[in-house]
């Protein structure tokens, strides 16, 4: 079993106002926490990993293939691998949530380990 205590994780500001923390992971998936400040944007990107997530505070607007998807606290989502997507916090409160990636994201560019 892998256990990652809260005080062992330092968030990384991947882009202005978007804070990410890599949490526990296994051979087939890993978990990432995110905190998106009001007015902040995750630029369009893609990755080979499937991504499923859960929002527990605020509302995040996803932009996928010309469509907008508003995911509020208590809502979840999934994004297929290699699908370009972006996200925006258009609200006035931070957005907090969790993402699960499969296969695991190892050394994502935002960690600066590449």
NORFENSUL-V196727 format. One record per backbone hydrogen bond with DSSP energy under -0.5 kcal/mol. NH is the residue of the N-H (numbers start at 1). CO is the residue of the C=O. Records with the same first field share a line. If there is no record, write none. Layout:
NH=CO ; CO
This chain:
5=3
8=5
9=6
10=8
11=9
12=20
14=12 ; 18
15=18
18=15
19=17 ; 35
20=12
21=33
23=31
26=29
30=101
31=24
32=99
33=21
34=97
35=19
36=95
37=17 ; 35
39=89
40=37
42=87
43=41
45=85
50=102
51=79
52=100
53=77
54=98
55=75
56=96
57=96
60=71
61=88
62=60 ; 69
63=86
64=62 ; 67
67=64
69=62
71=60 ; 69
72=70
73=58
74=55
75=72
77=53
79=51
82=47
83=80
84=82
85=45
86=63
87=42
88=61
89=40
90=88
95=36
96=57
97=34
98=54
99=32
100=52
101=30
102=50
106=104
107=105
111=108
112=109
113=108
